[in-house]
């Protein structure tokens, strides 16, 4: 079965973290549920450890949701907002502002000091669109690029990279997978914003050529180099609860982490028959299948009252059922 090729085998010789260490960069003062859904989904899908890097204001609420998640505050939304309110004359005036640089660099340092041991980083759930957060996130992505860290971008991170200022982030991101997870609206925004800025930033289409796209819809499509590689035909449900996209991003975090672990294995007895890009597409397809099936199981039980936590509870059973694990 194709799905089983993407599943990292369990072993009594495993140690904590062997089955994947996934981080989530997101969570603002306004949005605390999205990073929780993403990080918890990564655990429910089978990762060992899940970390959240978020605003101080989101830290306590997220910790209250679950004792399983390791939650680290990496910036103060209040400080960022105060700075922006005090500097409303425009971004150009603020570019050389020492205070701004200190705020951004402090966030970058707090995140980059903690992500070296991750297998994958999910960026975007609940992140918001604060200009300072976006600037720091871009620097974190540059650091991840230098370390060859796999990335999954969702939600506001997709809005960020559609802006001319940040389009070149993945031009030479070749050491590790980069997964984008746009819905219909987000995909159109990525494709339709074709104008170049004064710095000659590449068009979104150029950006998409360097990434793997999980195009969400009734049937999720995995796209590479403008070509659909595989489509997830697993039936979900008609009820589209908020948070399903976050659950998918976290699930993909685990599947991509397993892809990274398996790709780094030098076990000659497990010869890979597929190219790395094909195995990555298969891993993304598998994550889509898991979430679709979990949504169906949750809807069968809850019907119209189904919400994201119901899907989280069915994610483990969906994985077990689809992989035939005991």
C-alpha positions as CSV (number, residue, x, y, z in Angstrom):
1,X,0.0,0.0,0.0
2,X,1.4,3.4,-1.0
3,X,0.6,5.0,2.3
4,X,2.7,2.5,4.3
5,X,5.8,3.6,2.3
6,X,5.5,7.0,4.1
7,X,5.2,5.7,7.6
8,X,8.2,5.7,9.8
9,X,8.5,2.2,11.4
10,X,8.4,2.0,15.2
11,X,11.2,0.2,17.1
12,X,12.0,-0.7,20.7
13,X,15.4,0.9,20.0
14,X,13.8,4.3,19.3
15,X,14.4,7.2,21.6
16,X,12.3,10.3,22.4
17,X,12.3,12.3,19.2
18,X,13.1,9.4,16.8
19,X,9.6,9.6,15.3
20,X,9.8,13.3,14.6
21,X,10.3,16.7,16.2
22,X,8.0,19.3,14.7
23,X,7.8,23.0,15.4
24,X,5.0,25.5,14.8
25,X,5.8,29.2,14.3
26,X,2.6,31.1,14.8
27,X,0.1,32.2,17.4
28,X,-0.6,35.8,18.1
29,X,-2.5,37.8,20.7
30,X,-5.7,37.3,18.6
31,X,-5.2,33.7,17.3
32,X,-4.3,30.9,19.8
33,X,-6.3,28.0,18.4
34,X,-4.6,27.6,15.1
35,X,-1.1,26.8,16.4
36,X,-2.6,24.5,19.0
37,X,-4.5,22.5,16.3
38,X,-1.4,22.3,14.1
39,X,1.0,21.2,16.9
40,X,-1.5,18.7,18.4
41,X,-2.2,17.3,14.9
42,X,1.5,16.6,14.5
43,X,1.4,14.5,17.7
44,X,-1.8,12.7,16.8
45,X,-0.4,11.8,13.4
46,X,2.6,10.2,15.1
47,X,5.4,12.7,15.9
48,X,7.1,12.4,19.2
49,X,7.6,16.0,20.1
50,X,5.8,19.3,19.1
51,X,6.9,22.8,19.9
52,X,5.1,26.2,19.4
53,X,6.9,29.5,19.0
54,X,4.4,32.3,19.6
55,X,3.6,35.7,21.0
56,X,3.8,36.0,24.8
57,X,0.1,36.9,24.9
58,X,-0.7,33.5,23.3
59,X,1.6,31.4,25.5
60,X,-0.6,30.9,28.5
61,X,-3.8,30.1,26.6
62,X,-2.1,27.5,24.5
63,X,-0.4,25.9,27.5
64,X,-3.9,25.8,29.1
65,X,-5.2,23.8,26.1
66,X,-2.7,21.0,26.4
67,X,0.2,19.8,28.6
68,X,1.7,17.9,25.7
69,X,2.9,20.9,23.8
70,X,6.2,22.8,24.5
71,X,5.3,26.4,24.1
72,X,7.9,29.2,24.0
73,X,7.1,32.9,23.9
74,X,9.3,34.6,21.3
75,X,8.0,38.1,21.1
76,X,5.6,40.5,22.8
77,X,2.7,41.6,20.6
78,X,2.1,44.5,22.9
79,X,5.7,45.8,22.3
80,X,5.4,45.3,18.5
81,X,2.0,47.1,18.4
82,X,3.3,50.0,20.5
83,X,6.3,50.4,18.2
84,X,4.1,50.4,15.1
85,X,1.7,52.9,16.7
86,X,4.5,55.2,17.6
87,X,5.9,55.0,14.0
88,X,3.0,55.5,11.8
89,X,4.8,57.8,9.4
90,X,5.5,54.8,7.1
91,X,7.8,51.8,6.7
92,X,10.6,53.7,4.9
93,X,11.2,55.9,7.9
94,X,11.3,52.8,10.2
95,X,13.7,50.8,8.2
96,X,16.8,52.1,10.0
97,X,15.2,52.4,13.4
98,X,17.4,50.7,16.0
99,X,14.4,49.9,18.2
100,X,12.7,48.0,15.4
101,X,15.9,46.1,14.6
102,X,16.3,45.1,18.3
103,X,12.7,43.9,18.4
104,X,12.9,41.9,15.2
105,X,16.4,40.4,16.0
106,X,15.3,39.4,19.5
107,X,12.4,37.3,18.0
108,X,14.7,35.8,15.4
109,X,17.3,34.8,18.0
110,X,14.7,33.2,20.3
111,X,13.4,31.0,17.5
112,X,16.7,30.2,15.8
113,X,18.2,29.1,19.1
114,X,15.6,26.4,19.4
115,X,15.0,24.9,16.0
116,X,18.3,23.2,15.1
117,X,17.1,19.8,16.3
118,X,13.7,20.0,14.5
119,X,12.9,17.8,11.5
120,X,10.3,20.2,10.2
121,X,8.9,23.6,10.9
122,X,5.3,24.7,10.2
123,X,5.0,28.4,9.7
124,X,1.9,30.5,9.7
125,X,-1.0,29.1,11.8
126,X,-2.3,32.1,13.8
127,X,0.7,34.2,12.9
128,X,-1.2,37.3,11.9
129,X,0.1,40.0,9.5
130,X,2.1,42.3,11.8
131,X,4.9,43.8,9.7
132,X,7.5,43.2,12.4
133,X,6.5,39.5,12.7
134,X,6.7,39.1,9.0
135,X,10.2,40.6,8.9
136,X,11.4,38.4,11.7
137,X,9.7,35.3,10.0
138,X,11.6,36.0,6.8
139,X,14.9,36.1,8.7
140,X,13.9,32.8,10.4
141,X,13.2,31.2,7.0
142,X,16.6,32.4,5.8
143,X,18.2,30.7,8.9
144,X,16.2,27.6,8.2
145,X,17.5,27.7,4.6
146,X,21.1,27.7,5.8
147,X,20.4,24.7,8.1
148,X,18.4,22.7,5.5
149,X,15.3,22.6,7.6
150,X,12.0,21.4,6.0
151,X,9.2,24.0,6.0
152,X,5.5,23.8,5.7
153,X,3.8,27.2,5.1
154,X,0.2,27.9,5.8
155,X,-2.3,30.7,6.5
156,X,-0.7,34.1,7.0
157,X,2.7,32.8,5.9
158,X,1.2,32.3,2.5
159,X,0.0,35.9,2.5
160,X,3.4,37.0,3.5
161,X,5.3,35.3,0.7
162,X,2.8,36.6,-1.9
163,X,4.1,40.1,-1.2
164,X,6.9,41.3,-3.5
165,X,9.2,42.0,-0.5
166,X,9.4,38.3,0.4
167,X,9.0,36.5,-2.9
168,X,12.7,35.6,-3.3
169,X,12.8,33.6,0.0
170,X,12.7,30.2,-1.7
171,X,14.5,30.9,-4.9
172,X,17.5,28.8,-3.9
173,X,15.9,26.8,-1.1
174,X,17.2,23.4,-2.3
175,X,18.6,21.7,0.8
176,X,15.2,20.7,2.2
177,X,11.5,20.4,1.2
178,X,9.3,23.5,1.2
179,X,5.5,22.8,1.2
180,X,2.9,25.5,0.6
181,X,-0.7,24.7,1.6
182,X,-3.0,27.2,-0.1
183,X,-6.8,27.0,-0.3
184,X,-8.5,28.3,-3.4
185,X,-8.3,32.0,-2.4
186,X,-4.7,31.8,-1.3
187,X,-3.7,29.9,-4.4
188,X,-5.2,32.7,-6.6
189,X,-3.4,35.3,-4.6
190,X,-0.1,33.6,-5.1
191,X,-0.6,33.3,-8.8
192,X,-2.4,36.5,-9.7
193,X,0.0,39.0,-7.9
194,X,2.4,39.2,-10.9
195,X,3.8,42.6,-10.7
196,X,7.5,43.0,-9.8
197,X,8.7,45.4,-7.2
198,X,11.7,47.8,-7.7
199,X,14.1,45.2,-6.4
200,X,13.2,42.8,-9.2
201,X,11.6,40.2,-7.0
202,X,10.5,37.1,-8.9
203,X,6.9,36.6,-9.8
204,X,4.8,34.2,-7.7
205,X,4.9,31.6,-10.5
206,X,8.7,31.6,-10.2
207,X,8.3,31.1,-6.5
208,X,6.0,28.2,-6.9
209,X,8.5,26.4,-9.1
210,X,10.8,25.9,-6.1
211,X,8.2,24.4,-3.8
212,X,5.7,21.6,-3.5
213,X,2.1,22.8,-3.4
214,X,-0.7,21.1,-1.5
215,X,-3.7,22.8,-3.2
216,X,-6.6,22.3,-0.8
217,X,-10.1,21.6,-2.0
218,X,-12.7,18.9,-2.3
219,X,-9.8,16.8,-3.7
220,X,-6.5,18.0,-2.5
221,X,-3.9,18.2,-5.3
222,X,-0.1,17.8,-5.0
223,X,1.6,20.1,-7.5
224,X,5.3,20.3,-8.4
225,X,6.7,22.5,-11.2
226,X,3.2,23.5,-12.3
227,X,2.2,19.9,-12.7
228,X,-0.3,17.9,-10.7
229,X,1.6,14.9,-9.4
230,X,-1.2,13.2,-7.5
231,X,-4.7,14.0,-6.2
232,X,-6.2,12.8,-2.9
233,X,-9.5,11.2,-3.8
234,X,-10.3,10.4,-0.2
235,X,-13.8,11.8,0.6
236,X,-13.9,14.3,3.4
237,X,-17.2,15.9,4.4
238,X,-19.5,18.8,3.5
239,X,-19.0,20.5,6.9
240,X,-16.0,22.7,6.7
241,X,-15.1,23.6,10.2
242,X,-12.6,26.2,11.0
243,X,-9.2,24.7,12.0
244,X,-9.1,21.9,9.4
245,X,-6.4,23.6,7.5
246,X,-4.3,24.0,10.7
247,X,-4.8,20.3,11.4
248,X,-3.6,19.5,7.9
249,X,-0.5,21.7,8.2
250,X,0.5,19.9,11.5
251,X,-0.2,16.5,9.9
252,X,2.0,17.4,7.0
253,X,4.6,18.5,9.5
254,X,4.8,14.9,10.7
255,X,4.7,13.3,7.3
256,X,7.4,15.6,6.0
257,X,9.5,15.0,9.2
258,X,9.3,11.3,8.5
259,X,10.3,11.9,4.9
260,X,13.4,13.8,6.1
261,X,14.3,11.0,8.6
262,X,13.9,8.3,6.0
263,X,15.8,10.3,3.4
264,X,18.7,10.7,5.7
265,X,18.8,7.0,6.5
266,X,21.7,5.1,4.9
267,X,20.2,1.7,5.4
268,X,20.9,0.0,2.1
269,X,18.4,-2.7,2.9
270,X,15.6,-0.2,2.5
271,X,16.4,0.9,-1.1
272,X,14.1,3.7,-2.2
273,X,12.5,3.1,-5.6
274,X,11.1,6.6,-6.0
275,X,12.9,9.9,-6.6
276,X,13.0,12.2,-3.6
277,X,10.5,14.6,-5.1
278,X,8.1,11.7,-5.8
279,X,8.5,10.4,-2.3
280,X,7.8,13.9,-0.9
281,X,4.6,14.2,-3.1
282,X,3.5,10.8,-1.8
283,X,4.1,12.0,1.8
284,X,2.0,15.1,1.3
285,X,-0.7,13.0,-0.4
286,X,-0.7,10.6,2.6
287,X,-1.2,13.6,5.1
288,X,-4.1,14.8,3.0
289,X,-5.7,11.3,3.1
290,X,-5.3,11.1,6.9
291,X,-7.0,14.4,7.5
292,X,-9.8,13.7,5.0
293,X,-10.5,10.3,6.6
294,X,-10.4,11.8,10.1
295,X,-12.9,14.5,9.0
296,X,-15.2,11.8,7.7
297,X,-15.0,9.8,10.9
298,X,-15.7,12.9,13.0
299,X,-18.7,13.9,10.9
300,X,-20.2,10.4,11.1
301,X,-20.2,10.8,14.9
302,X,-21.0,14.5,15.3
303,X,-22.8,15.5,12.1
304,X,-23.4,19.3,11.9
305,X,-21.9,19.9,15.4
306,X,-18.5,18.7,14.2
307,X,-15.6,21.0,15.1
308,X,-11.8,20.8,14.8
309,X,-11.3,19.1,18.2
310,X,-13.5,16.3,17.0
311,X,-11.3,15.8,14.0
312,X,-8.2,15.8,16.2
313,X,-9.7,13.0,18.2
314,X,-10.2,10.9,15.0
315,X,-6.8,11.6,13.5
316,X,-5.1,8.8,15.4
317,X,-7.8,6.2,14.5
318,X,-7.7,7.4,10.9
319,X,-4.0,6.8,10.7
320,X,-4.3,3.4,12.3
321,X,-7.1,2.3,10.1
322,X,-5.5,3.5,6.9
323,X,-2.1,1.9,7.7
324,X,-3.6,-1.2,9.3
325,X,-1.4,-0.8,12.4
326,X,-2.2,-2.8,15.5
